Amino acid sequence: QTKPATMQNCTNNPTRPGQVLTKNDLIQLLELKTDLQYIRMELDRVEAGYKTLIHLDSNSLVYHLDFAEFLFDQKRVDEAHIHFEKCLSLATTENDSAFLCMQLAKTWQAAGQIETAAQLAHLGLALSERLVRRDSLQWARYLAMSSLSLGYILHDMQQNSESELLFLNALSIIATLVRTDPEKYEPALAHACMDLGKFYLDMSRKAESEKLILQSQEIFERLAKTDPIRYNPNVATTLEILGWIYSGQQKMEDSERYYLRALEWYEQLAQNIPPRFEPLLAETAGYLGELYYHMPDLPESEKMYLRALEIQERYATYDLLRFGPVLGINAMNLGHCCYRMQKIPQAESMYLRCLEAREQLAQTESSQYKMDMANTATWLGKLYIGQDKIPQGEKLLLRAFEILEPLAQRDIEYFGPALASAANDLGVLYAKYTNNPVAENMFFRAVETYTRLVPYDPASIEPKLADATLNLAAFRLENAQFEAGAALGSQSLALLLKYLPAYGVSNQEICKRAAIVTAALRDSLNAHANFPAAIALQ
């Protein structure tokens, strides 16, 4: 978003050699120095510069706005909010107020106060509409900006029909402005295409998304030929999004081509300003690692994940909250990759690194980080069990279960599936290695939890319920509870057959397993002369 003209500093009076610097001269030099430090991502110095500027002129709307935007970019939402509020109190024109309503709305949105964000965005839209009634050409851009601002918030509120209309309205306004002044408004058109394209991508409308992102990428690439400093980052961003789109469409070669192009652009950008673009370079390398994992090209996947992690490890040392989550994801994914390549020590090392990062993040009391930690403990536990390190594996699986149990009590819909899966994993462990009575309890917990979850998402949960039911059936068979085992086996098969046409090949393995276990149940019932039940299973 471009600041209103009233918010842009217009001082342009360079001092002459030998001239005594005035306070305004010093302020201007400090502004330039702070801007340069921001470009270089010298963040501590940038913050000190903004604080000094505000100390020198505490009623400057510009300084509070620049500092607020800096803080927001650093995910320091509460601090940013204070300075945006100060800006709004200093605003003297309707266009400044409209712009600041949009900025304040995004801070409330980031803080999870979505209703308040929507109210402010509606106010910004109303002010923009009033400005347009006075002079449609001069203020149409504000109407487009406020439409986009409210569109994002309504999308966050799942009001997607209204959100789409706002995105389309913004695009229409900017397309009209482009016809009056292409040079001035084409950048805004590229951004509007990208915004609507990302919205359609979220809505799984991939063909429409692809068309808009390609249009955005073409405009940015053309603009970058004459102004590379400003538009090269946008080119890289659109190339990365196209890689994501084609990956989702299973167009692996197209996805690889666009991801590699994005990687090349970020490599060039990172040479000049590493702190700004190295994290984006790592992000793209991580996406390529995931693409190669699914192609599958495991050596290339490993190479890309290692490249991403090398960068993210450096940045996470001074900003764990920002870089720790993605570091954990890539460490986990590299662990999966190494496991498939039978590089077990490397897989263990990556799972441990992921667990360490997520343990640190979980200290923030975030439920999501705790669930991620439980997920990592589960994978590491399974790795140990596969290596016959049963005590270590059991300890980690129990830890995952103990993390998830209180979370699921608070929100069964969100955390219940992970809890049920952890219970099922523990049941398998105890049934296989100790035949511990705890195994039956864990299988029962898994079945009970999945059953409670079925109303929320039957298509996703019922196949998992079938698997857990099958495990409980097998356990009861092994403990001579033949009729109970047969009944459970029949329930499991009925659920699996219900979803087999929808899942197809992806469910082939579980159906093979169901057939094998059910055949074993049938044979046991035959041996105990329970022929009607055996016939039903046959």
N, C-alpha and C positions, 0 to 999 in steps of 0.2 A: 504494500500500500504506500502511496506517495503522500507525504505530509501536505496539509493545506499551505498555501503560499504564506499565510500569516504566521506559520510556525517555522518557516525556513529562515535561517540567519542570512542576512544580506551584507554583512560587513565585508568589505573588500578594499581595504585601504592599507597596502603594505607600507611599512615604515621606511624612511630614508636613512642611509648610513649616517651615524652620528646623532640621529634624532633621539631625544629622551622618550622612552616608552611610557605611554599612558596606561591607565588601568584597562581601558578598552582594548589597547594593543596587546597587553598581556593575556587578557581573556581570549582574544582571537587566536593567539599563538597556542594557548592551552587547548582550545577547541581542536585546532589542526593536529596537535600532538596526540590528543586523546583519540581522534579519528584514526590516525595512523597506527596507534597501538591496538585499536580494535581490529583493524585489518590484519595485523600481525598476531591477533589473538593473545596479546599480553594482558590477560584478564585482570590480574591484580592491579596493574597500573591503570587500566581503563577505569576500573571502579574508583580508584583514588582520584583520577582526573575528573570524573563526573561529580564526585562529592565536593571537590574543590570549586568547580564551576558553580554548583548550587550554593556553596558557602558565600561565593562572591556575589551571586545574584539569586537570592532565595525565591524571588517571584518570577523567575524566568520559566515560562511555559515550555520553551524549547529544551532547557537543560533537564527539567523533570521528565519530559517525554522521552528524551534520549536515554536517560538513566533507567526509566521504567521498561523501555524496550530491551535494553541490555539485560536487566534482571530477568525479564520474562524469557529471553533466549537461553538464560542459564538455569531455567526451571525454578527460579526463586519467585514463585507466583505471589506469595503473600506480600513480599517486599515490593514487587512490581505494582501490585494493586494500590498500595499507599501512594505511590508517585503518580499513577494514572488518576486517582481521586484528586490529588493536588492539582493536576493539569486541568481537570474539569472545573475545579473551583476558580481557576485563573482564566478560563476561556471567556472571550468577550464577543465572539461571533457565532452565528448558528452553524456555520460550516465547521468551525473548530469543535463545537459541541457534538455535532453529528459524528465526526471522526473519532472523538474521544469516547463516545458511547460504544462504538465498535470495539475500541481497544479494551475498554473496561469489560465489555461482554466476554471477550476471549479469556480474560483472567478469571472471571467467575466460572466460565466453562471448564477451564483447566483445573479449577479448585473443586469441581464437582457440583457447584451450585447452579444447576442447569436452568432452573426456573428463573432465577435472578438474571442469568445471562440472557435468556430469551426476552425478558422485559426490557433490558437495556438495548438489545439488538433491535427490537420493535421500535423503541424510541429513536434510535439512530436512523432507522428506515423512515419514520414519520418526519423527522427533521429534513432528511434528504429529499423526500417527496415535496415538502414545502419549498425548499430551495429550487427544485426543478420547476415548480409552478411560476417562480419569478423569472428564471432564465434557464430554459431546458438545455441549451448547448453548454453553458458554463458549468452547470452542476450535475449533468447527467452521469458523469463519472462517479460522483458520490452515491447516486442511487444504485449504480451497479455494485460498488463496493459494499454498501449496506445490505444489498440483496444477498451477496455472497456470504457476508458475515452471519446473517440470520439463517441462510441456507445450511451452513455447517452446523449451527446449533440445533436446528430442527431435525437434521439428519441424526445427530447425537441422541435426540429424543425419540427416534424411530418414526417421526412424522415425515416419511419419505416422499409422499406425493407433493406436499407443500414445499418441501426442500427442493425437489426437482424443478418445480415451477419457478422458484427464486433463482436457481442456477441458470435456467433457460432465459429468464428475464435479464439477468446480468449479461449473459452472452449476447442477447439481442441488442441491448443498449450499446455495448462496446462495439459490436459489428457495425452499427449505425454510425458511431463516432469515427470508426476507421475510414468510412467513405468520405468523411469531411477532412480528415487529416491522418493519412496512413502512417506517416513517420512518427507522429506523437502517440497514436493509440494502438499500433500493432503489438507492442509488448504486452499491453493490458489484454488484448485479444488472446495472445498465446497463454497468458496466465489463466484467463477464464476458461479456455478450452481444457487446460490441464485440470482445473478445479472440477469441471463437470465430468471429465474423463475419469478422475479418481472416484467421484461419486458413483458413476456407473460401474466401475470396477468393484466397489464395495457391495453394489447391488447384484453382482454377478452378471451384469449385462455387458459381456466382454467385447462383443462386436462393436457396440456403440462406443465403449471406452477406447478400444483400439483406434477407431477412426479419429476421435478427438485428440488423443495423445500424439498420433502421427501428425496431425495438423499443427499441434503445439510445437512438436519437435522440429518440423520443417521451418516454422517461423523463427524459432530461437536460433537454429543453425544458420539461417540467413542473416539474422541480426548480429550474430557472433562474428561474422566476417568483417564487419566494420567496427564493432565494439566488443572485442573478445573478453575484456576484463569483466564487463557487466553480464554478458550472456553465456559465456562458456559454462558456468555452473548450471544454468537452466538446461543447456543441451545435455549435460551429463545426467541430470535428474530425469529428463524425459526418456533418455535411452534406457536407464535403469527400470523405469516403470514399464516400458515396452517389453523388456526382458521378463519382468514379472507376469505381464499379461500372457505372453506366449508360453511361459512355463505352465501357467494354469490351463492353457488350451492344449497342453501336451505337444506343442510344436517345439521340440527340444532344440533343433538346429537353429531356428529363428531366435529362440530365447538365448542360446549360447552366443549367437552373433551380436545381439544387442547388449547383453551383459559385458561381453569382451570390449565392445566399443565404449561403454560407460566406464569400464575399468581404465581404459586408455586415457579418456578425458580426465578422470580423477587423478591419475598418475601425473599428468601434466600440471594440473591445478595444485596438487600437493607439493610439487617442487618449489612453488613460489610461496605458498602459505600453508605449511604442514598442519598446524593446529586446526585450521578450518576444514581442510579437505581430506586429511588422512583418515578421520573416522568414517567419512563417506566412502573412501576407498576400501576400508575394511568391511563396511556394510555390503558393498557390491561383491567383494571377494567371498563373503559368507554366502550370499545368494548363489554365486557360481558353485561354491562347494556343495550346496544343497542340490543344485541342478545336476552336477556330475554324479552325486550319490545315487540319484534316481535314474540316471541314463542306462546302466550304471557304468561309471568310469572312476573307480575307487581311488587309484593313484592321483588323478587330477583333483578329485574331491579332497583328499588329504592335503594336497599342496595348497589349495585355496583356503581351506580352514586354518592351516598353519599360518598363512599370510595374514588372514584376518586377526587371528589371536595375537600375533606378534605386535600389531598396532594397538589392539584393545587392551592388552596387558599393560602397555606403557601409560595409556590414558587413564585406566582404572586406578592406578596408584594414587592419583590426586583427585579423581572424581568418580568414586565407586557407584554412587546412585545413578549417574548418567551412563556410565560405560559397563558397570557390573552386570546388568541384565543381559545385554547382548553378548558379553564375554561368556556368561554361563550357557547361553544357547549354543554358541559355536563350540565351546569345550564339550558340551554334551553331544552335539552332532559329530564332532571329530571322534569322540569315544565310540559312537555307533559305527562310524566308518572303519576305525581300527579294528573293532570287534569283528566286523564282516571280513576284514582282511586277515583275521587270525593273529593280529598283533595285540595279544592280550595284555602285556605289560603297558603298552602305550594307551590302550583303551582304559585300563585301570587308572593310569595317571590322569587322563582327561576327565574321567568321572569324578575323581578326587578333587581336581581343580574346580570343576563345576560346583561340587558340593561345598567347597570352601567359600567360593564367591557367594553362593546362595545363603549360606549360613550367616555371612556378614550382612547381606541385604535383609535377611529375616529379622535382624536385630532392630530394624525400623518398625517392627510390629505390623508389617504389611501381610495380610492373609495370603495374597498372591505369592509373595516370596516364600512363605512357609509351605504352600502347596508345591512350588517349584523344588524346594529343598526335599520334600517327601518324595517327589517323582525321581529326583537324582539318587536318593538313598535306595529306592526300589531298583533302579537299573544297576547300581553298584552291587547291591545285595544279590541280584540274579547272576551277575558276573562271577561273584565269589562262589555261589552255589554251583555254577557250571564248572568251576575249578575244584570242586569238592572241598571248598573252605566253608563248611556248613555253619560253624559257630559265627563267623564274621557275617555270612549272608543272613542268617537268622536275626542277628542283632540289628542289621540295617533295615530289614523288612519290618521288624517290630517297631523300629523308630519311625518309619514312614506311617505305619498304622496309628501310632500314638500321636503323631502330629495332626493327622487328618481327622481323627475321631471328634475332638472338640470343635473343629472347623465345620464338620458336617452337621453337628448339632445346631449350629447357628444358621447354616444355609445348606440344606440337604440337596437342593437342585444343583447348586454349583459344585460343592465339594463331595457330594455323595458318590458320584461315579468313581472318583479316585479312591475313596474309602473302600468301596465294594471290591475294586480291583486289588487293593492291598490285602484285604481279607482273603480273597480267592488265592492270591500268591502264597500267603502263609499257610492256607489249607493244603495246597499242593506240596509245600515243603514238608509239613508235619506228616502228611499221609505217605509221602514217598520215603522219608528217611527214618521216621520214628513210629509211625502209626499212632501217634499221640492222640488221645481223645480230644485234644484241642483242635485237631484238624476238622473234626465234624462241626465243632462250634464255629470255626472260621468259615467253612463252606456255608453253614446256615446263615451267618452274618452277611455273607456276600449275597446269597439268594434273597434274604429279607430286604437288604438295602436296594438291590436292583428292582425288586418288586415294588417298593415304594416309589422308585424313580420312573417306572413305566409311564404313568400318566403325563409326565413332562415331555418325554420324547420317545414314543414307542419304537420307532424305526431304528433308533440308535441303541436303545437300552435292551430291547428284547433279545437280540442275538447274544449280548453279554450275559443276560439272565440265563439263556439256554446253556452257555458254557459253564457257568457256575452250578446250575442245576445238574448238569452232566457229571461234574466233579463230585457233587454230593451223592449222586446215584452210584457212582463207581465206589465211593468210600463205603456206602451202606452194603453194597454187594460183597466187598471184601470182608465185611464184618458180619456176613451171613444174614443180613436183613433183606432177603431176596424180593419179597413182594413190594416193600417200600422202594427198593432200588429200581425195580421194573417200572413202577408208577412214575418215578422221577425221570427215568430214561425216556419214557414215552412223552412226558411233558416237554423235555428238552428237544426231542426230535420234532415234535409238532411245531415248536417255535422256529427251529432252524429251517424246516421245509416251508414255513410261511414266508421267510425272508430270502430264501435261496434265489428265486427269480430276480429279485431286486439287486442282490449283492453279486451274483454271478461268480466269476472266477475268484474274486477276492475272498469268498467264503468257502472255497473248495477244501482247504485244509481242515477247517473245523468240521465240515460235513464228513470228511473221511474219518476223522477222529470219532465223531458221533456214531458212524456206522460200525466202527471197530468195537467201541465200548458197548453199544447196544447189542451187537452180536454176542459179546461175552456175557451180557446179562441174559440173553435168550438161552444160551447154552447152559448157564447155571440153573435157570428155571426148569429147563428140560431135565437136567440131572436130578432136580428135586421134585419132579413129576408135577410141576405147576404148568400144565400144558396150555390152558387158555391164555395165560399171560405171555407165555413163550410165543404162541401163534401171533398175538397182537404185535409183539416186537419184531417178529419175522416179517 
